[in-house]
Amino acid sequence: MLSPTTIQMIKSTVPVLEVHGTAITKRFYTQMFAEHPELLNIFNHANQKQGRQQAALANAVYAAAQHIDNLAAILPSVRQIAHKHRSLGVLPEHYPIVGKHLLKAIKDELGDAATPEILEAWTEAYGVIASAFIDTEQAMYEEAAAQPGGWDGFRAFRIERKVIESELIASFYLVPEDGGPLADFIPGQYVSIRIRPEGAANTHIRQYSLSDAPGKPYYRISVKREEPLGELPAGQVSCFLHEAATAGDVLWLSAPAGDFVLEADDRRPLVLIAGGVGITPLMSMLNHLVESGSERPITLIQSVRHSGVQAWREHTEALATAGRAHVYTCYDQPSEQDRASGRAYREGRVDAGWLKDVLPTEPATCYVCGPEPFMRAVYHGLLSNGVDREAIRYEYFGPMGSLELKEAPAGAGSRA
């Protein structure tokens, strides 16, 4: 337990962290990697270059300071981050390294404002916060290894087959190289893939959603090829999988993780809203409910540029024809082929006005996944249509963020 003095001291730093948080975390990562380059084998280099990891850590530190007198309030965030840490292989011995460099960055960035009393309070608080993560992650490690078909760390999987789903998305059907059983998973979860591209100095780890229903003799991941965009380079892992990986190759996987999952005891109508490759975890949910004979009403909304980049179009259209789901497609840049096809689609972006026409009339649970601008627009569009915040679930591909931080744009499209 933290002393009242420590709590008061941490609370007093909240305004400072709000202003200097990102600068502190940028300095933190620079200094930590300089002294411990081996940690580059765990962290996502692209998120570092884009500043996403620094912003996410700044938000996490700010939230911890805000709620230092009631850490239970941030427990859901702790568990979400712990899922990612467990899938990456973050271990207890990493926390003292992080603590040392985080405190050093606070001191370096704030200068004389970081008094010995403040640094002592943060040292004490960090110990409590780190213990919460270590304990939560240890339980997750033990659960992942102890379940039937489970394992610790990374396990070799062979690519059984590779299927092209669209111009940008390919699916990989993965089976254990050791021939052993597969651990079960909850629809919506992901696995981490660890590779070392030829000539790379470090291993690269990326999380990919499991895109088919559980209970199969394989795991399926469906990967969007991340092409260069502006100053952002092409995705090393996604391009490796698209261009180099083929049937028979071996990939290293962590056990399934993640808390953006289908809730088994929820019987309300289900609304799945996907932007681009955000369809992947939602497809696992959809296939599971259909194959298990669930009677829950399902609405699927899939937003992409055009049909050429739309994965599983024929599959979802067949489900709609069979009456298993209400399926709506949005193209914000339909091709001439789309216009001539005769297929039904909405031209434009998902917005609040259109959502009003397609949402179920009774209270529903909504799952949203896609690019952040898309999710923010959909999130606020759902709220404006009377959907309760507690009924909206969303998944970030990458460092955790919040859809409450900014105003919603008028609409959203995807860039699959």
C-alpha positions in Angstrom: 0.0 0.0 0.0 1.2 3.5 -0.8 1.4 6.1 2.0 -0.9 9.1 1.9 2.2 11.3 1.4 3.2 9.3 -1.7 -0.3 9.4 -3.1 -0.5 13.2 -2.6 2.9 13.6 -4.2 2.0 11.5 -7.3 -1.3 13.4 -7.7 0.6 16.7 -7.7 2.5 15.6 -10.8 -0.6 14.9 -12.9 -0.7 18.4 -14.6 3.0 18.1 -15.3 2.6 14.6 -16.9 -0.3 15.9 -19.0 2.1 18.4 -20.6 5.4 16.5 -20.6 4.3 12.9 -20.8 5.2 12.2 -24.4 8.5 14.0 -24.2 9.3 11.9 -21.1 8.5 8.6 -22.8 10.4 9.5 -26.0 13.5 10.1 -23.9 12.8 6.9 -21.9 12.7 4.7 -25.0 15.8 6.3 -26.5 17.9 5.8 -23.3 16.6 2.3 -22.6 17.3 0.9 -26.0 20.7 2.5 -26.0 21.6 0.7 -22.8 19.6 -2.5 -23.5 19.4 -3.1 -27.3 18.3 -6.6 -26.7 14.8 -5.2 -25.9 14.5 -4.2 -29.5 13.7 -8.0 -30.0 10.4 -7.4 -28.1 9.2 -3.9 -29.0 7.5 -3.0 -32.3 10.0 -0.8 -34.2 7.3 0.7 -36.4 5.2 1.9 -33.4 8.4 3.5 -32.1 9.0 5.4 -35.3 5.4 6.5 -35.5 5.3 7.7 -31.9 2.4 5.4 -31.1 4.2 3.5 -28.4 5.5 6.6 -26.7 2.0 8.1 -26.7 0.5 4.9 -25.3 3.0 4.8 -22.5 2.5 8.4 -21.7 -1.3 7.8 -21.5 -0.7 4.8 -19.2 1.6 6.7 -16.9 -0.9 9.6 -16.8 -3.8 7.3 -16.0 -1.8 5.6 -13.2 -1.0 9.0 -11.7 -4.6 10.1 -11.9 -5.8 6.9 -10.2 -2.9 6.2 -7.9 -5.3 6.3 -4.9 -7.6 3.7 -6.6 -5.6 1.5 -8.9 -8.5 -0.8 -9.3 -10.0 1.8 -11.6 -7.3 1.0 -14.2 -7.4 -2.8 -13.7 -9.1 -3.3 -17.1 -6.3 -1.4 -18.8 -3.7 -3.4 -16.8 -5.2 -6.6 -18.0 -5.4 -5.5 -21.7 -1.7 -4.4 -21.6 -0.8 -7.6 -19.7 -2.3 -9.7 -22.5 0.0 -8.0 -25.0 3.0 -8.3 -22.7 2.4 -12.0 -22.2 2.1 -12.6 -26.0 5.3 -10.7 -26.5 7.3 -12.5 -23.8 7.7 -9.6 -21.4 9.2 -11.0 -18.1 9.5 -9.8 -14.5 13.2 -9.1 -15.0 12.3 -6.4 -17.6 10.4 -4.3 -15.1 13.4 -3.0 -13.1 15.0 -1.9 -16.4 11.9 0.0 -17.4 11.6 1.6 -13.9 15.2 2.7 -13.9 14.9 4.4 -17.3 11.4 5.9 -16.8 12.6 7.6 -13.6 15.7 8.8 -15.3 13.7 10.2 -18.1 11.4 12.0 -15.7 14.4 13.6 -14.0 16.1 14.5 -17.3 13.0 16.0 -18.8 11.7 17.9 -15.7 15.0 19.0 -14.4 14.8 20.8 -11.0 11.1 20.3 -10.9 11.7 16.6 -10.3 12.6 17.0 -6.7 14.1 14.1 -4.7 10.7 13.8 -2.9 8.9 13.4 -6.2 11.4 10.9 -7.6 11.1 8.9 -4.3 7.3 8.9 -4.5 7.5 7.7 -8.1 9.9 5.0 -7.3 7.5 3.7 -4.6 4.5 4.0 -6.9 6.3 2.3 -9.8 7.1 -0.6 -7.6 3.4 -1.1 -6.8 2.3 -0.6 -10.4 5.0 -3.0 -11.7 3.9 -5.6 -9.1 0.3 -5.4 -10.4 1.5 -6.1 -14.0 3.9 -8.9 -13.0 1.3 -10.7 -10.9 -1.3 -10.4 -13.7 1.1 -11.5 -16.4 2.4 -14.4 -14.3 -1.2 -15.8 -14.0 -1.6 -15.4 -17.7 1.6 -17.3 -18.5 0.6 -20.1 -16.2 -2.9 -20.3 -17.7 -1.6 -20.3 -21.3 0.8 -23.1 -20.6 -1.5 -25.2 -18.4 -4.5 -25.4 -20.7 -4.9 -28.4 -23.0 -2.7 -27.9 -26.0 -1.2 -24.8 -24.4 2.5 -23.8 -24.3 4.9 -21.3 -22.8 6.8 -18.8 -24.9 6.8 -19.4 -28.7 6.0 -22.6 -30.5 6.8 -23.7 -34.1 3.9 -23.8 -36.5 4.0 -24.9 -40.1 2.1 -23.0 -42.8 -0.3 -25.6 -44.1 -1.7 -23.4 -46.8 -1.8 -19.8 -47.9 -4.9 -18.3 -49.4 -5.2 -14.9 -51.1 -8.4 -13.2 -49.8 -8.1 -9.9 -51.6 -5.6 -7.6 -53.3 -4.1 -6.8 -49.9 -5.0 -9.6 -47.5 -3.7 -13.2 -47.4 -4.7 -15.9 -45.0 -2.2 -18.4 -43.5 -3.5 -21.7 -42.1 -1.1 -22.8 -39.3 -0.6 -26.2 -37.7 1.8 -27.2 -34.9 5.1 -28.4 -36.2 5.3 -30.9 -33.3 1.9 -32.5 -34.3 0.5 -31.8 -30.8 -2.9 -30.5 -29.9 -4.0 -26.9 -30.4 -5.0 -24.7 -27.4 -8.5 -23.3 -27.6 -9.2 -19.6 -27.9 -12.0 -17.2 -27.6 -13.3 -15.6 -30.9 -11.6 -12.2 -31.1 -8.2 -13.2 -29.7 -4.8 -12.9 -31.4 -1.5 -14.6 -31.6 2.0 -13.1 -31.8 4.2 -14.1 -34.8 8.0 -13.8 -34.2 10.3 -13.7 -37.3 13.7 -12.5 -38.2 13.8 -11.3 -41.8 17.0 -12.0 -43.7 19.5 -9.3 -42.9 17.6 -7.9 -39.9 19.5 -7.1 -36.8 16.6 -8.0 -34.5 13.6 -10.3 -34.3 10.2 -8.7 -35.1 7.0 -9.6 -33.3 3.6 -8.7 -34.5 0.1 -9.6 -33.3 -2.4 -10.9 -35.7 -6.1 -11.8 -35.0 -7.2 -15.3 -35.4 -9.7 -15.0 -38.2 -11.6 -18.3 -38.1 -13.8 -20.0 -35.5 -12.1 -22.0 -32.7 -12.3 -25.8 -32.7 -10.5 -26.2 -36.1 -7.4 -28.3 -36.5 -5.5 -25.1 -37.5 -5.2 -21.5 -36.5 -5.9 -19.0 -39.3 -4.4 -15.5 -39.4 -5.2 -13.1 -42.2 -2.6 -10.4 -42.8 -2.8 -7.1 -44.7 0.3 -6.2 -46.6 1.3 -2.9 -45.1 2.7 -0.8 -48.0 4.7 2.4 -47.7 2.5 5.4 -46.9 4.1 8.8 -46.9 7.1 8.7 -44.7 6.1 5.4 -43.2 8.0 2.4 -44.6 6.4 -0.9 -45.6 5.6 -3.3 -42.9 8.5 -5.7 -42.5 6.5 -8.6 -41.1 3.5 -8.3 -43.3 5.6 -7.9 -46.4 7.7 -10.9 -45.4 4.5 -13.0 -45.0 3.1 -11.9 -48.3 6.2 -12.0 -50.4 8.4 -14.8 -48.8 6.3 -17.1 -46.6 4.8 -20.1 -48.3 3.3 -23.5 -47.5 5.7 -25.6 -45.6 7.5 -22.7 -43.9 7.7 -22.5 -40.1 6.6 -19.6 -38.1 6.9 -19.1 -34.3 3.7 -18.3 -32.4 2.7 -17.3 -28.9 -0.4 -18.8 -27.3 -3.7 -16.9 -28.0 -4.2 -13.8 -26.0 -6.4 -10.7 -25.9 -9.6 -9.4 -24.2 -11.5 -8.1 -27.2 -13.6 -11.3 -27.2 -17.1 -12.6 -27.8 -18.8 -12.8 -24.5 -20.4 -16.3 -24.1 -23.2 -15.2 -21.8 -24.3 -12.2 -23.9 -27.6 -12.9 -25.7 -28.3 -9.5 -27.1 -28.2 -8.9 -30.9 -24.7 -8.5 -32.1 -23.4 -5.8 -34.4 -20.0 -6.2 -36.0 -18.5 -3.1 -37.6 -15.2 -3.5 -39.5 -13.0 -1.1 -41.3 -10.5 -2.7 -43.7 -8.5 -5.5 -42.1 -10.4 -4.9 -38.9 -12.7 -7.6 -40.2 -10.3 -10.3 -39.0 -11.3 -10.7 -35.3 -14.9 -10.1 -36.2 -14.9 -12.9 -38.8 -13.8 -15.3 -36.0 -16.8 -14.2 -34.0 -19.2 -14.4 -37.0 -18.1 -17.8 -38.0 -18.2 -19.2 -34.5 -21.8 -18.0 -34.0 -22.9 -19.3 -37.3 -21.2 -22.7 -37.0 -22.4 -23.2 -33.4 -26.0 -22.6 -34.4 -26.4 -19.5 -32.3 -29.8 -17.8 -32.6 -28.4 -14.3 -31.8 -29.4 -11.8 -34.5 -26.2 -10.7 -36.2 -25.5 -7.5 -38.2 -22.2 -7.2 -40.1 -21.0 -3.9 -41.5 -17.9 -4.0 -43.6 -16.3 -0.8 -44.9 -13.5 -0.9 -47.5 -12.4 1.2 -50.4 -13.8 -1.2 -53.1 -14.5 -4.9 -53.7 -10.9 -5.6 -54.8 -9.6 -5.1 -51.2 -12.7 -6.7 -49.6 -11.9 -10.0 -47.9 -14.6 -12.8 -47.6 -17.2 -11.0 -49.7 -18.6 -14.2 -51.2 -18.6 -15.8 -47.8 -20.6 -13.0 -46.1 -22.9 -12.7 -49.0 -23.8 -16.4 -48.7 -24.5 -15.9 -45.0 -26.8 -13.1 -45.8 -28.6 -15.1 -48.5 -29.0 -18.0 -46.1 -30.5 -15.6 -43.5 -27.7 -16.1 -41.0 -26.8 -12.5 -40.8 -27.7 -9.0 -42.0 -24.8 -7.9 -44.1 -24.0 -4.4 -45.2 -21.1 -3.2 -47.3 -19.7 0.3 -47.7 -17.4 1.3 -50.5 -16.0 4.8 -50.2 -14.1 4.5 -53.6 -16.2 1.9 -55.6 -14.6 0.7 -58.8 -16.3 0.8 -62.2 -16.6 -3.0 -61.8 -18.5 -2.5 -58.5 -20.8 0.0 -60.1 -21.6 -2.4 -62.9 -21.9 -5.5 -60.7 -25.5 -5.0 -59.6 -24.5 -5.9 -56.0 -26.0 -3.9 -53.2 -23.6 -1.6 -51.3 -23.5 1.8 -49.8 -21.3 4.3 -51.5 -19.5 6.5 -48.9 -18.5 6.2 -45.4 -20.1 4.9 -42.2 -21.8 7.7 -40.4 -24.3 8.3 -37.7 -27.2 8.9 -40.1 -26.7 5.7 -42.0 -26.1 3.7 -38.8 -29.6 4.8 -37.6 -31.1 2.9 -40.5 -29.3 -0.4 -40.1 -28.8 -0.8 -36.4 -31.2 -3.3 -34.6 -34.2 -1.6 -32.9 -33.5 -3.5 -29.7 -30.4 -3.0 -27.5 -27.4 -4.6 -29.1 -23.7 -5.3 -28.3 -21.4 -3.6 -30.8 -17.9 -4.7 -31.7 -15.8 -2.2 -33.7 -12.4 -2.8 -35.3 -10.4 -0.9 -37.9 -8.2 2.2 -38.4 -8.4 4.7 -35.5 -10.3 7.5 -37.4 -12.8 4.9 -38.6 -13.4 3.6 -35.1 -13.7 7.0 -33.6 -16.3 8.0 -36.1 -18.3 4.8 -35.6 -18.0 5.0 -31.8 -19.5 8.5 -31.7 -22.0 7.5 -34.3 -23.2 4.7 -32.1 -23.4 6.9 -29.1 -25.4 9.5 -31.0 -27.9 6.7 -31.9 -28.4 5.9 -28.3 -26.1 2.9 -28.0 -24.8 2.7 -24.4 -21.0 3.1 -23.9 -21.0 -0.1 -22.0 -22.3 -2.0 -25.0 -19.5 -0.9 -27.3 -16.3 -2.9 -27.6 -13.3 -1.8 -29.8 -9.9 -3.2 -30.6 -6.7 -1.2 -31.4 -4.2 -2.9 -33.7 -1.1 -1.7 -31.8 -0.6 0.3 -28.7 -3.8 1.0 -26.7 -5.6 4.3 -27.2 -9.0 5.8 -26.4 -11.8 6.9 -28.7 -12.9 9.4 -26.1 -9.9 11.7 -26.5 -11.0 13.6 -29.7 -14.1 14.8 -31.4 -15.6 12.5 -33.9 -15.2 13.3 -37.5 -18.3 13.4 -39.6 -17.7 10.0 -41.1 -15.1 7.3 -41.5 -13.7 5.2 -44.2 -11.1 2.5 -44.2 -7.8 2.2 -45.9 -7.3 -1.5 -46.2 
